[in-house]
Amino acid sequence: MIEVRNLTKSYGRFRAVDDISFRISAGEIIGFLGPNGAGKTTTMRMLTGFLGPDAGSIEIDNQSILENAQPSKEKIGYLPENNPLYEDMTVVEYLNYIGEMRGMSADLRQARLQLILGLYGLTEVTGKDIGELSKGYRQRVGLAQAALHDPPIMILDEPTSGLDPNQIVEIRNLIKEIGKTKTVILSTHNLGEVEATCSRILIINKGKIVADDKPENLEQAGAGPILHVKIKGGAELPRQILTVGGIRGIKDQKVEDGWHNFALIADAAGDGQRIGEKVFEAAVAHGWKLSELYVENVSLEDVFSELTKG
């Protein structure tokens, strides 16, 4: 559905997006991640046609968005990061205005409004000025305007930014509902949100795509699990514990009253539970005193940090 080839965009000497390519199929929910300044928003603005690239191409349903701008843009619903709204309009006035701007007939606007207001939980605030609404309801209005013309693609830039935990859950559930019938590209800093809603993740750093995979695959491809051990033994303990099968290094070590507090790095493909059993067996064999042992598996946060550091 969306094909991006060698997309590049610079601001002066700063290259915000650097020769990136990816493909998004119909029905996918894509998490688009990256640190601040990585190129996320610039990429999303080019996908919507808001910005033109310096080089490269974007195709939607095999049509260039540059050469077929109007029909391509009609297939996209866009919620920008700052969610610009007319605060002196009521919810219904604003959505009607958006429908008129999109060239929708009065009958079509009315039919879509009835559906959208219910779907996005806005029926109780239809007559209120947008400026009087909470941030959560304002985000709902932003999502409603993006979906009003029933586009097959929704591009959402930080849709839960600034929301409280309850509002985040509400918007997250809305995004899941949207994803049942549409292709969704979701930019966010909330990695838990990505794990809960997205079928695939694109990670951009310094303008380049550094990862493109399912969340579970990225976690499995990351560093191995960390074994946290509190253990007492002789002077040779640090050297001896590295001989345990599946342990490839010591990430951290503190010694208090003869007790060693190790953070042991397991092999990338290692089974943390099995390696923990080997540590226990080694403790029995060597006569070490073992006070604590638990496994910390790699998380999406760990993978993100590793891919975007520096």
C-alpha positions as CSV (number, residue, x, y, z in Angstrom):
1,M,0.0,0.0,0.0
2,I,2.8,2.4,0.9
3,E,6.2,2.2,-0.8
4,V,9.0,4.5,0.3
5,R,12.3,4.5,-1.8
6,N,15.5,6.4,-1.0
7,L,13.7,9.2,0.8
8,T,15.9,12.2,1.7
9,K,15.2,15.6,3.3
10,S,17.6,18.2,4.6
11,Y,17.3,21.5,6.4
12,G,20.3,23.5,5.3
13,R,23.3,21.3,6.1
14,F,21.4,19.1,8.5
15,R,20.1,15.9,6.9
16,A,16.9,15.0,8.8
17,V,16.0,12.0,6.7
18,D,18.9,10.1,5.0
19,D,18.0,7.8,2.1
20,I,15.5,5.6,3.8
21,S,13.3,2.9,2.2
22,F,10.5,0.7,3.6
23,R,7.2,-0.8,2.6
24,I,3.9,-0.9,4.5
25,S,1.2,-3.4,3.6
26,A,-2.6,-2.8,4.0
27,G,-3.9,-3.6,7.5
28,E,-0.6,-3.2,9.3
29,I,-0.2,-1.1,12.5
30,I,3.3,0.3,12.3
31,G,5.1,1.8,15.3
32,F,7.5,4.5,14.1
33,L,10.1,5.1,16.8
34,G,13.2,7.2,17.3
35,P,14.7,9.7,19.7
36,N,14.0,13.4,19.4
37,G,15.5,14.8,16.2
38,A,15.8,11.4,14.6
39,G,13.6,12.3,11.6
40,K,10.2,10.8,12.6
41,T,8.0,13.9,12.2
42,T,9.8,14.9,9.0
43,T,9.2,11.5,7.5
44,M,5.5,11.5,8.5
45,R,5.1,15.0,7.0
46,M,6.5,13.8,3.7
47,L,4.2,10.7,3.8
48,T,1.2,13.0,4.1
49,G,2.4,15.3,1.3
50,F,2.8,18.2,3.8
51,L,6.6,18.4,2.9
52,G,8.2,17.5,-0.3
53,P,11.4,15.4,-0.3
54,D,14.8,16.5,-1.6
55,A,15.2,13.1,-3.2
56,G,13.4,9.7,-3.4
57,S,9.8,8.7,-3.9
58,I,6.6,7.8,-2.0
59,E,3.9,5.7,-3.6
60,I,0.4,4.9,-2.3
61,D,-1.3,2.1,-4.1
62,N,1.4,2.3,-6.8
63,Q,0.8,6.0,-7.4
64,S,3.3,8.7,-6.7
65,I,2.2,11.1,-4.0
66,L,4.1,13.9,-5.8
67,E,2.6,13.3,-9.2
68,N,-0.9,12.4,-8.0
69,A,-1.1,14.6,-4.9
70,Q,-4.8,15.0,-4.5
71,P,-6.0,11.4,-4.9
72,S,-3.1,10.2,-2.7
73,K,-3.9,12.7,0.1
74,E,-7.6,11.6,0.0
75,K,-6.4,8.2,1.2
76,I,-4.7,9.6,4.3
77,G,-6.0,10.8,7.6
78,Y,-3.4,12.8,9.6
79,L,-3.2,13.7,13.2
80,P,-0.2,16.0,13.6
81,E,1.8,16.1,16.9
82,N,0.5,19.5,18.0
83,N,-3.1,18.6,17.0
84,P,-4.2,22.0,15.7
85,L,-7.9,22.7,16.5
86,Y,-10.2,25.7,16.3
87,E,-10.9,26.1,20.0
88,D,-13.8,28.6,19.5
89,M,-15.8,26.1,17.5
90,T,-18.0,23.3,19.0
91,V,-17.0,19.7,18.2
92,V,-19.8,19.4,15.6
93,E,-19.0,22.8,14.0
94,Y,-15.4,21.9,13.7
95,L,-16.0,18.4,12.2
96,N,-18.6,19.8,9.8
97,Y,-16.0,22.5,8.7
98,I,-13.4,19.8,8.1
99,G,-15.9,17.8,6.0
100,E,-16.7,20.9,3.9
101,M,-12.9,21.5,3.4
102,R,-12.6,18.0,2.2
103,G,-15.4,18.5,-0.3
104,M,-17.8,16.1,1.4
105,S,-21.5,16.6,0.5
106,A,-23.9,17.6,3.3
107,D,-25.6,14.1,3.3
108,L,-22.2,12.3,3.5
109,R,-21.0,14.6,6.2
110,Q,-24.1,13.9,8.3
111,A,-23.8,10.2,7.9
112,R,-20.1,10.1,8.7
113,L,-20.6,12.5,11.7
114,Q,-23.1,10.2,13.3
115,L,-20.8,7.2,13.0
116,I,-17.6,9.1,14.0
117,L,-19.1,10.8,17.0
118,G,-20.1,7.5,18.4
119,L,-17.0,5.6,17.5
120,Y,-14.7,8.2,19.1
121,G,-16.8,8.7,22.2
122,L,-17.8,12.3,21.4
123,T,-21.6,12.2,21.6
124,E,-21.7,13.8,25.0
125,V,-19.6,16.8,24.0
126,T,-20.8,17.6,20.5
127,G,-22.1,21.0,21.6
128,K,-19.1,22.1,23.7
129,D,-16.5,24.5,22.5
130,I,-13.2,22.6,21.8
131,G,-11.3,25.0,24.0
132,E,-13.4,23.7,27.0
133,L,-12.5,20.1,26.5
134,S,-9.9,18.0,28.3
135,K,-6.7,17.0,26.5
136,G,-8.1,13.5,26.1
137,Y,-11.2,14.7,24.4
138,R,-9.2,17.1,22.2
139,Q,-7.2,14.1,21.0
140,R,-10.4,12.3,20.3
141,V,-11.5,15.3,18.2
142,G,-8.2,15.2,16.4
143,L,-8.6,11.5,15.6
144,A,-12.2,12.1,14.5
145,Q,-11.2,14.8,12.0
146,A,-8.5,12.5,10.6
147,A,-11.0,9.6,10.1
148,L,-13.9,11.7,9.0
149,H,-13.5,11.0,5.3
150,D,-12.9,7.3,5.9
151,P,-9.4,7.1,4.6
152,P,-7.7,3.7,4.4
153,I,-4.5,5.1,6.0
154,M,-4.2,6.8,9.3
155,I,-0.9,8.6,10.2
156,L,-0.8,9.6,13.9
157,D,2.1,11.6,15.3
158,E,2.4,11.3,19.1
159,P,-1.4,10.8,19.7
160,T,-1.0,10.2,23.4
161,S,1.5,12.9,24.2
162,G,0.6,14.8,27.4
163,L,-2.2,12.5,28.4
164,D,-2.7,11.0,31.8
165,P,-2.6,7.2,32.2
166,N,-6.4,6.8,31.9
167,Q,-6.5,8.9,28.8
168,I,-3.6,7.0,27.3
169,V,-5.5,3.7,27.7
170,E,-8.6,5.2,26.1
171,I,-6.7,6.5,23.1
172,R,-4.7,3.3,22.8
173,N,-8.0,1.3,22.6
174,L,-9.2,3.7,19.9
175,I,-6.1,3.1,17.9
176,K,-6.6,-0.7,18.2
177,E,-10.2,-0.2,16.9
178,I,-8.9,1.9,14.0
179,G,-6.3,-0.8,13.2
180,K,-9.1,-3.3,12.6
181,T,-10.1,-1.6,9.4
182,K,-7.2,0.7,8.4
183,T,-3.5,0.8,8.0
184,V,-2.0,2.8,10.9
185,I,1.4,4.5,11.2
186,L,1.9,5.5,14.8
187,S,4.8,7.7,16.1
188,T,5.3,7.6,19.9
189,H,7.8,7.6,22.6
190,N,5.7,5.2,24.7
191,L,7.3,1.8,24.0
192,G,4.6,0.0,26.1
193,E,2.0,1.5,23.7
194,V,3.9,0.1,20.7
195,E,4.1,-3.4,22.2
196,A,0.3,-3.2,23.0
197,T,-0.9,-2.0,19.6
198,C,1.7,-2.5,16.8
199,S,2.3,-5.5,14.6
200,R,5.6,-4.1,13.4
201,I,8.2,-1.5,14.4
202,L,10.4,0.8,12.4
203,I,13.1,2.5,14.3
204,I,14.9,5.6,12.9
205,N,18.0,7.2,14.2
206,K,20.0,10.1,12.8
207,G,17.8,10.0,9.7
208,K,18.4,6.3,8.9
209,I,16.2,3.2,9.5
210,V,18.1,1.1,12.0
211,A,15.4,-1.6,12.6
212,D,12.3,-3.0,10.9
213,D,10.7,-6.0,12.4
214,K,8.0,-7.4,14.7
215,P,8.3,-6.3,18.4
216,E,8.9,-9.9,19.6
217,N,11.6,-10.5,16.9
218,L,13.4,-7.3,17.9
219,E,13.4,-8.4,21.6
220,Q,14.7,-11.9,20.7
221,A,17.4,-10.4,18.4
222,G,18.7,-8.1,21.2
223,A,21.3,-8.8,23.8
224,G,20.9,-11.9,26.0
225,P,19.2,-12.0,29.4
226,I,20.9,-10.5,32.5
227,L,21.3,-12.8,35.5
228,H,21.4,-10.9,38.8
229,V,23.3,-12.9,41.4
230,K,24.2,-12.3,45.1
231,I,26.8,-14.9,46.0
232,K,29.7,-15.4,48.4
233,G,32.8,-17.4,47.6
234,G,36.6,-17.2,47.4
235,A,38.9,-14.8,45.7
236,E,38.6,-16.7,42.5
237,L,34.8,-16.3,42.3
238,P,34.6,-13.7,39.5
239,R,36.9,-15.8,37.3
240,Q,35.2,-19.0,38.1
241,I,31.7,-17.8,37.5
242,L,32.6,-16.8,34.0
243,T,33.3,-20.5,33.3
244,V,29.6,-21.3,33.8
245,G,28.1,-22.3,30.4
246,G,26.1,-19.5,28.7
247,I,27.8,-16.6,30.6
248,R,29.8,-14.3,28.4
249,G,30.6,-11.4,30.7
250,I,30.0,-9.4,33.8
251,K,28.0,-6.2,33.3
252,D,28.3,-5.0,36.8
253,Q,29.8,-6.1,40.1
254,K,29.7,-4.8,43.7
255,V,31.2,-6.4,46.8
256,E,29.7,-5.9,50.2
257,D,30.8,-7.8,53.3
258,G,32.2,-10.6,51.1
259,W,29.0,-10.9,49.0
260,H,29.4,-10.4,45.3
261,N,26.5,-8.7,43.6
262,F,26.9,-9.7,39.9
263,A,24.9,-8.7,36.8
264,L,25.9,-11.5,34.5
265,I,25.5,-11.2,30.7
266,A,24.2,-14.3,29.1
267,D,24.7,-15.4,25.5
268,A,22.3,-13.6,23.1
269,A,20.4,-16.8,22.3
270,G,20.6,-18.1,25.9
271,D,17.8,-19.5,28.0
272,G,17.9,-17.3,31.1
273,Q,16.2,-19.9,33.3
274,R,18.5,-22.8,32.2
275,I,21.6,-20.6,32.7
276,G,20.3,-19.7,36.1
277,E,20.1,-23.4,36.9
278,K,23.7,-23.8,35.8
279,V,24.8,-21.0,38.2
280,F,23.0,-22.7,41.0
281,E,24.6,-26.0,40.2
282,A,28.1,-24.3,40.1
283,A,27.4,-22.8,43.5
284,V,26.6,-26.2,44.9
285,A,29.7,-27.7,43.3
286,H,32.1,-25.0,44.5
287,G,30.5,-24.5,47.9
288,W,29.5,-20.9,47.2
289,K,26.8,-19.3,49.3
290,L,23.9,-18.2,47.1
291,S,21.6,-15.5,48.5
292,E,19.8,-14.2,45.4
293,L,19.3,-15.2,41.8
294,Y,16.9,-13.9,39.2
295,V,16.7,-13.3,35.4
296,E,16.0,-10.1,33.7
297,N,15.0,-10.7,30.1
298,V,15.8,-8.1,27.4
299,S,13.0,-5.6,26.8
300,L,12.0,-3.4,23.8
301,E,13.4,-0.5,25.8
302,D,16.8,-2.2,25.9
303,V,16.7,-2.8,22.2
304,F,15.6,0.8,21.4
305,S,18.4,2.2,23.7
306,E,21.0,0.0,22.1
307,L,20.0,0.9,18.5
308,T,19.8,4.6,19.1
309,K,22.6,5.3,21.5
310,G,25.5,7.6,20.5
